[in-house]
Amino acid sequence: CTQCPAGKFKADFGPADCVRCEAGKYADAPVGADACNDCQAGKYNAATTGATVCDSCQAGKFKAAAGVNIACDNCVPGKFKAAGVNTACDSCQAGKYQATVGATSESDCTSCPGNANAPQGSAASSACACNAGYTGANGESCASCTAGKYKESVGAATCSSCPSDSVSAEGSTSPSDCIAECAPGWTGPAGSCTQCPAGKFKADFGPADC
C-alpha cells in the first residue's frame, strides 16, 4: 500500500483509489489522510479540488469560522479589511462612516462633516449627527447655536432659547450656560428685565435703555 498524496484522501479499507479533496477543504502533509480538513477561519478554497492548502481571504473579505469555506464573506458597510487571514473586518472609527461593501482600507472611511460625530462602524453619512451646541440635519454641516441659545443633545434638534433675562455664548450646550442678563428687546437689571415699549428697541444684551 502507498499513502494518499497531499490533496487526496481515502476513508475506507480496500484497494480503491484516493479521492481529491472537495472545494472548501484540503489535505496537507503528512500524507496518508483518511479525511480532508476544513479550511481554517480566515481562509477559503474556491473551485479547486485536491487542494493542499487553503488561501487567505482577499482584501475586503473575511471568514469568521473554519468550515467548508468555498468563499470569504464581504466586509459590510462601516467595516474594512486588508488582505490576510481575516477572521473579522475592522470598524471605521467613531466620527467616520463607510457606505460600500468590501472596503479594503481605513482610507475608505469618510470623516463626518465638521462639528458632527458618528458611532464606530457607521455605514452611512446619515449616522453623522450634530454635536451638542450645534444644529443641522444628520449627515450635513452643523452650525453653532447662536448667542442666547443652547443645545444639550446630539442630533438634529434645534437650539433652545435662553430665558428672556439671560444670555449664553455661541455654541452653548446647557441651560446652565445662560447667564442672567437682559436680552435684546429687553431692558433693566438682570433678573427683572422688561420689554422695550412700542416705538423703542434695544439691539444688544445688557442693562442699557431701549
Stockholm file with secondary structure:
# STOCKHOLM 1.0

chainA/1-210         CTQCPAGKFKADFGPADCVRCEAGKYADAPVGADACNDCQAGKYNAATTGATVCDSCQAGKFKAAAGVNIACDNCVPGKFKAAGVNTACDSCQAGKYQATVGATSESDCTSCPGNANAPQGSAASSACACNAGYTGANGESCASCTAGKYKESVGAATCSSCPSDSVSAEGSTSPSDCIAECAPGWTGPAGSCTQCPAGKFKADFGPADC
#=GR chainA/1-210 SS CCCCCTTEECCSSSSCCCEECCTTEECCSSCCCSSCEEBCTTEECCSCSSCSSCEEBCTTEECCSCBSCSSCEECCTTEECCSBSCSSCEECCTTEECCSSSBCSGGGSEECCTTEECCTTBCSGGGCEECTTEECCTTSCCEECCTTEECCSSSSCCCEECCTTEECCTTBCSGGGCEECCCTTEESSTTSCEECCTTCCCCSSSSCCC
#=GC SS_cons         CCCCCTTEECCSSSSCCCEECCTTEECCSSCCCSSCEEBCTTEECCSCSSCSSCEEBCTTEECCSCBSCSSCEECCTTEECCSBSCSSCEECCTTEECCSSSBCSGGGSEECCTTEECCTTBCSGGGCEECTTEECCTTSCCEECCTTEECCSSSSCCCEECCTTEECCTTBCSGGGCEECCCTTEESSTTSCEECCTTCCCCSSSSCCC
//
